[in-house]
């Protein structure tokens, strides 16, 4: 029992570190990316752009989509595209546990999101629905000048004036890299995954080393570490514990496989919750082969991670419509793939 829990703990730690370094890199890319948008995104381009924001791992893309919707830059259908495409923080976990299948899932979600968004806008026009977007044509400020990452002057300066938060983050990444090299974590990964993991940790280490202290404090330490990292670890560890002992219980696996339609419904229903953690159960069930792809797809379509939280604050009505549409699409696609044998 103790050995099994220790192995699960190491697995959860591996996944959490992977999520952490990926979040750092995604945040870095988000800061460097141009933040200029047309006054009003229209047509096919708007659905493709919104779906790309959604399919980008983590919550940053959906937060950006909500911000664009609030300002009238994208339509209600385009916002729905972003919410359908996203898998929240689970995307990072899926890339860690089953990377090839995860990329296939993201590609399918992207295509489905583009098609669904255009259909939703078409129906919205037919029924005269108008979204609650406001502040149209306002400019969206960029914070790209706050972070001049991978700059040698910044790196040398940071070494001489390193605050505790930066030291702690660098220590965690360096410690994780060492544990990965000696096989304490990541031992279940294939060689190419170990190399990729090591490279990502080195990149994130350099990014954090060169970040201005105020930026790292606000974005990496206060947001990613204090708000996301511990939740990711606890939910991942809890999901792994649940799946491991639940699946090992007598007749559990056969019970799940004989009631897939019910599991699809429960997976889609749980996706309504604006929180990433609970959905990890279905990610782990799929990884262990206890549920088919249709269950994971239904859950991924409906769930939005934390992306729905700012939308709930902005417009409760539009949030409810979005979740209803996501639920309908998720159930339809889940049952369609189930009947196709997937």
Secondary structure, DSSP 8 states (H G I E B T S, - for coil): -HHHHHHHHHHHHHHHHHHHHHHHHHHHHHHHS-----SS--HHHHHHHHHHHHHSSSSHHHHHHHHHHHTTSS-HHHHHHHHHH--TTHHHHHHHH-HHHHHHHHHHHHHHHHHHHHHHHHHHHHTT------STT------GGG--TT-HHHHHHHHHS--HHHHHHHHHHHHHHHHHHHTSSSTTS-HHHHHHHHHHHHHHHHHHHHS-HHHIIIIIIIIIIIIIIHHHHHHHHHHHHHHHHHHTSTTHHHHHHTTHHHHHHHHHHHTTSS-SGGGHHHHHHHHTTSS-HHHHHHHHHH--TTHHHHHHHH-HHHHHHHHHHHHHHHHHHHHHHHHTT-
